[in-house]
Every structure is written in C-alpha cells, then in structure tokens.
C-alpha cells in the first residue's frame, strides 16, 4: 500500500467525527470515499493531509508513519491535496496560482506546464486570467493542477465533480484517467455513485464518520440498501 490508514479516530472539540477508519490506497490506484454530504468523506481527506489531527490511530505513507507530520511536511513527502472549495486566490492569475505551491516549498521555480496541459488542455487558454474570473469548473482544474505541480505520488481530491455540468464531468473523468496513467494514485471523495463507477474499481462507503462497506461500485449499484445509504 502507498497509503495505509489504521484505526483512525478524530475529534473536533469533544465531538468525534471519525471512528476507527481503516483504508488503503495502492500505487497508481484510484480509490473512492463515497457517501452523502456530511458523511465524513472530507474529514478523512483532511485528516490524511493533516488539517484535522487524530486522537488515535496511524497514517502510513510509503510505509513511513506520517501521522503527526504537518500538512506541509506531508506535501513534501509526496501527497497533493485539492480541497472541495478549491482555495483559488482571486487576485492571482491561473499561472501564479499553480506556481504558488512550488514557490512555497522551494522545490521548483516553475511547474511542468507540458504535464499539466496534457491533463487539462483548456488551462492553456486562461493562464493569464485572474482567479476572480474563473468558472467553477475552471477553478477545480486549477486547484488540481496546483496540487499536481509538485509531482505527488498520491493526490487527495475532495468532491472534484460537485456542481459540474455533464460535459465538464466527462472531461474530468478523462483527466483522472490521465493522472492515473502518469503513475499517480488518487483518493477521491465523491457523492455520486454513477460517476464513481466510471473512475474506480474500489470504493469505501462512509456513513456518520465510519466506513461501512468496501468493494466494487457496481456492487453498490446492484444493492438497494447500499444505494439508499449513498443517496443514489
């Protein structure tokens, strides 16, 4: 396993938001966390990158215990993160937004443009546009591109498809395929099982901060009880 999470418990204040989370992602694999809004998908991703500290349990990356590392340290280990709300800086251009991660870490002077354009060809058309003037889909592209700028081995994507038009969804599905072909593993948080079935063979259902199912998404599509849990 590239990423291995074992028995993770996470609290915010006195409220437990994740219970006994255990999961794994292999090298070059796309794995999905599936569930309704508020089920705990984002909390798992935020805990993995270090935004939510764990009360107990372990997180291993490349067999190294990274549980207590800061988000920056985890990024330098090879983990990229694209949040649900994209966190695009509105006064910076697209090029500056993507370059920001390389400036902060000092790992490079500039991102690998050819690699980014292979995944998202459309970005070439608005590199000089400020973040304020990007559509929702364009912001998601830039957020993912920024996470990829440091050549991660694992990409954490939180609700990458939310709010996108069907045609744009198809472009993003192809983008994930391209990312996978480059050898980058993906842990994806998503609420639409039909989209999930097009991008991954292995899915965890998250419900009330717990993992209640692991298997192929087509198993979910054939199971009325599981479909009710994820909201179809």
Helices and strands as residue ranges (DSSP letters): E 3-12, E 15-25, E 30-34, H 41-49, E 54-61, E 64-65, H 71-77, E 79-82, H 94-105, H 113-119, G 121-126, G 131-133, H 136-148, E 154-158, H 166-181, E 185-190, H 193-199, E 202-207, E 210-215, H 217-221, H 224-230
